[in-house]
Amino acid sequence: MEEAVQVKHVWMLFNLSRKKEERIKEYVIDLLKGQLFFDRFWALRDISFTLEKGESFGIVGLNGSGKSTLLKTIAGILEPTSGSVAVQGVVAPLIELGGGFDPELTARENIFLTGSMHGLGRGLIREKYPSVIEFAELCGFEDVPVKNFSSGMRSRLGFAIATAIEPDVLIVDEVLSVGDARFREKCERRIQEIIGRGATVLFVSHSAGQVERICGRALWLDHGEMRLIGPAQEVCAAYQDFCKGKG
């Protein structure tokens, strides 16, 4: 099988300031005085795995376990402190839905802007535009600035755009926790369609049930380390048992 994602011995180090500076001026003054101190925090520790083309892969773990950091590293948003990440094809990261939108622009304008950023020509964007609006359930709101949208509306629009570009690798981070149950089911069906077309999906969710339904394999992250990797059902069962024990 052809490899779509290869993560090799990835480590990610963050330096966290011990003092919270409210303004840039305070930060610069403390820096010049030598009074700026940091705590070293390893968000990821020696992470390695390979995903084949067409594979659906889930990531579970408690808040702060490194899930989003790992996805941002794979998406190319963050560069690992050491190790390497290789991704084949077009990547659509749904990590912060609506995070890349220009709030002053309308939904229509953001669709064309985001599509062009993914390398789509205006003709192809125009062709996909009606289905994006329909899926996002934003008919009648096309020319409303995104800053006036609710978080749910922005999330629906972000999901509709990212999945409409038919990516080779789709990265989904907790996006199905937004909106009602009906729309979450609609999003799950869209993800299954993308997997059926041969795309690779990396999926993070607080819902172990969603991970089991969507993913064939899964990784359990704990404090930035690989706790368990294997069939999604087995990993999710172990993770749920762990969470019950902590409760």
C-alpha positions as CSV (number, residue, x, y, z in Angstrom):
1,M,0.0,0.0,0.0
2,E,1.0,3.6,-0.7
3,E,2.0,5.7,2.4
4,A,0.0,8.9,2.9
5,V,1.4,10.1,6.3
6,Q,4.7,9.2,7.9
7,V,5.6,10.5,11.4
8,K,9.1,9.6,12.6
9,H,10.3,10.2,16.2
10,V,8.6,13.5,16.5
11,W,9.3,15.6,19.6
12,M,7.8,19.0,20.3
13,L,9.1,21.4,23.0
14,F,7.3,24.5,24.1
15,N,8.8,27.2,26.4
16,L,6.1,28.5,28.7
17,S,6.7,31.9,30.3
18,R,6.4,31.8,34.1
19,K,5.1,35.3,34.2
20,K,2.1,36.5,32.2
21,E,2.9,39.7,30.4
22,E,-0.2,41.7,29.5
23,R,1.5,43.9,26.9
24,I,4.4,43.5,24.4
25,K,6.1,46.4,26.2
26,E,6.3,44.5,29.4
27,Y,7.6,41.4,27.6
28,V,10.4,43.5,26.0
29,I,11.3,45.2,29.2
30,D,11.5,41.8,31.1
31,L,13.5,40.4,28.2
32,L,16.1,43.3,28.3
33,K,16.4,43.0,32.1
34,G,17.0,39.3,31.8
35,Q,13.9,38.7,33.9
36,L,12.0,36.6,31.4
37,F,12.0,32.9,32.6
38,F,10.5,29.9,30.9
39,D,9.4,26.4,31.9
40,R,10.2,23.7,29.3
41,F,7.2,21.6,28.3
42,W,7.4,18.6,26.1
43,A,4.1,18.4,24.3
44,L,5.1,15.4,22.2
45,R,7.6,12.7,23.0
46,D,9.0,10.4,20.4
47,I,5.8,9.9,18.3
48,S,6.1,7.5,15.3
49,F,3.5,5.9,13.1
50,T,2.6,5.5,9.4
51,L,-0.8,5.8,7.7
52,E,-1.6,4.2,4.4
53,K,-3.6,5.9,1.7
54,G,-7.3,5.5,2.4
55,E,-6.8,4.7,6.1
56,S,-9.0,6.3,8.8
57,F,-7.0,6.9,12.0
58,G,-8.3,8.2,15.3
59,I,-6.5,10.0,18.1
60,V,-7.9,9.9,21.7
61,G,-6.6,11.4,24.9
62,L,-7.4,13.7,27.8
63,N,-7.2,17.5,27.3
64,G,-3.5,18.5,27.2
65,S,-2.4,15.1,26.0
66,G,-0.9,16.6,22.7
67,K,-3.7,15.7,20.3
68,S,-4.0,19.1,18.7
69,T,-0.3,19.7,18.7
70,L,0.2,16.4,16.8
71,L,-2.4,17.3,14.2
72,K,-0.9,20.8,13.7
73,T,2.5,19.2,13.2
74,I,1.1,16.8,10.6
75,A,-0.8,19.7,8.9
76,G,2.5,21.7,8.7
77,I,1.2,24.5,11.0
78,L,3.9,23.6,13.6
79,E,7.4,22.4,13.0
80,P,8.6,19.6,15.3
81,T,11.5,20.3,17.6
82,S,13.0,17.1,16.3
83,G,11.9,14.2,14.1
84,S,10.1,14.4,10.8
85,V,6.7,14.4,9.2
86,A,6.0,13.6,5.6
87,V,2.5,13.9,4.0
88,Q,1.6,13.0,0.4
89,G,-1.0,15.1,-1.5
90,V,-3.4,17.9,-0.6
91,V,-4.1,18.4,3.1
92,A,-7.3,19.9,4.5
93,P,-6.8,20.7,8.2
94,L,-10.1,21.1,10.1
95,I,-8.3,22.0,13.3
96,E,-9.9,25.3,14.1
97,L,-13.1,25.6,12.1
98,G,-13.4,29.1,10.7
99,G,-10.0,30.0,12.1
100,G,-8.7,30.9,8.7
101,F,-11.7,33.0,7.7
102,D,-11.6,36.8,7.3
103,P,-14.4,37.9,9.6
104,E,-15.0,41.1,7.6
105,L,-15.7,39.1,4.4
106,T,-19.0,37.4,3.6
107,A,-19.5,33.6,3.4
108,R,-19.4,33.8,-0.4
109,E,-16.1,35.8,-0.3
110,N,-14.5,33.4,2.2
111,I,-15.4,30.4,0.1
112,F,-13.6,31.8,-2.9
113,L,-10.7,33.0,-0.7
114,T,-10.2,29.6,1.1
115,G,-10.7,27.7,-2.2
116,S,-8.0,29.7,-3.9
117,M,-5.6,29.2,-0.9
118,H,-6.0,25.4,-1.5
119,G,-5.1,25.9,-5.2
120,L,-8.5,25.7,-6.7
121,G,-9.3,27.8,-9.8
122,R,-12.3,30.2,-9.7
123,G,-14.2,28.1,-12.2
124,L,-13.9,25.0,-10.0
125,I,-14.8,27.0,-6.8
126,R,-17.8,28.4,-8.7
127,E,-18.9,24.9,-9.6
128,K,-18.6,23.7,-6.0
129,Y,-20.1,26.8,-4.4
130,P,-23.8,25.8,-4.4
131,S,-23.1,22.4,-2.7
132,V,-20.9,24.2,-0.1
133,I,-23.7,26.6,0.8
134,E,-26.3,23.8,0.8
135,F,-24.3,21.5,3.0
136,A,-23.5,24.3,5.4
137,E,-27.2,25.2,5.6
138,L,-26.4,28.8,4.9
139,C,-28.8,29.6,2.1
140,G,-29.8,33.2,2.5
141,F,-26.7,34.0,4.5
142,E,-24.2,34.0,1.6
143,D,-23.6,37.7,1.7
144,V,-23.5,38.2,5.5
145,P,-20.1,38.9,7.0
146,V,-18.7,35.9,8.8
147,K,-18.1,38.1,11.9
148,N,-21.9,38.0,12.4
149,F,-22.1,34.2,12.3
150,S,-22.6,32.1,15.3
151,S,-19.9,29.5,16.1
152,G,-22.1,26.8,14.7
153,M,-22.5,28.6,11.4
154,R,-18.8,29.2,11.1
155,S,-18.1,25.5,11.9
156,R,-20.6,24.3,9.3
157,L,-19.1,26.6,6.7
158,G,-15.5,25.5,7.5
159,F,-16.4,21.8,7.3
160,A,-18.3,22.3,4.1
161,I,-15.4,24.1,2.4
162,A,-12.7,21.7,3.6
163,T,-14.5,18.6,2.5
164,A,-15.6,20.1,-0.8
165,I,-12.0,20.4,-2.0
166,E,-11.7,16.6,-2.0
167,P,-8.4,16.4,-0.1
168,D,-6.0,13.5,-0.1
169,V,-5.6,13.9,3.7
170,L,-8.4,15.3,5.9
171,I,-7.4,16.3,9.4
172,V,-10.4,16.7,11.8
173,D,-10.0,18.0,15.3
174,E,-13.1,18.0,17.6
175,V,-15.2,19.6,14.9
176,L,-18.1,17.3,15.2
177,S,-18.7,18.4,18.8
178,V,-20.3,21.6,17.3
179,G,-23.9,21.7,16.2
180,D,-26.8,19.5,16.7
181,A,-26.9,15.7,16.5
182,R,-28.5,15.8,13.0
183,F,-25.6,17.9,11.6
184,R,-23.0,15.7,13.3
185,E,-24.5,12.6,11.7
186,K,-24.4,14.5,8.3
187,C,-20.7,15.3,8.9
188,E,-19.9,11.7,9.7
189,R,-21.6,10.5,6.5
190,R,-19.5,13.1,4.6
191,I,-16.3,11.8,6.2
192,Q,-17.2,8.2,5.3
193,E,-17.8,9.3,1.7
194,I,-14.3,10.9,1.7
195,I,-12.8,7.7,3.1
196,G,-14.7,5.8,0.4
197,R,-13.0,7.9,-2.3
198,G,-9.6,6.8,-1.0
199,A,-8.6,9.8,1.1
200,T,-6.8,9.4,4.4
201,V,-8.5,10.8,7.5
202,L,-7.0,11.7,10.9
203,F,-9.8,12.2,13.4
204,V,-9.8,13.5,16.9
205,S,-12.9,13.4,19.1
206,H,-13.9,13.3,22.7
207,S,-16.5,10.7,21.7
208,A,-14.9,7.2,21.6
209,G,-18.1,6.0,19.8
210,Q,-17.4,8.4,16.9
211,V,-13.8,7.2,16.7
212,E,-14.9,3.6,16.6
213,R,-17.5,4.3,13.9
214,I,-15.2,6.3,11.7
215,C,-11.7,4.9,12.2
216,G,-10.1,1.5,11.6
217,R,-7.0,2.2,13.9
218,A,-6.4,4.6,16.7
219,L,-3.7,6.1,18.9
220,W,-4.1,6.9,22.6
221,L,-1.9,9.9,23.6
222,D,-1.1,10.5,27.3
223,H,1.0,13.5,28.3
224,G,2.5,13.7,24.8
225,E,3.5,10.0,24.8
226,M,2.1,7.0,22.8
227,R,0.1,5.0,25.4
228,L,-1.4,2.5,22.9
229,I,-1.8,2.1,19.1
230,G,-3.9,-0.5,17.3
231,P,-7.5,-1.3,16.2
232,A,-9.8,1.5,17.1
233,Q,-12.2,-0.6,19.1
234,E,-9.4,-1.9,21.4
235,V,-7.7,1.4,21.9
236,C,-11.0,3.2,22.6
237,A,-12.0,0.4,25.1
238,A,-8.7,0.8,27.0
239,Y,-9.0,4.6,27.0
240,Q,-12.6,4.5,28.3
241,D,-11.6,2.1,31.1
242,F,-8.8,4.5,32.0
243,C,-11.1,7.5,32.1
244,K,-13.6,5.5,34.3
245,G,-10.8,4.7,36.7
246,K,-9.9,8.4,37.0
247,G,-13.6,9.3,37.6
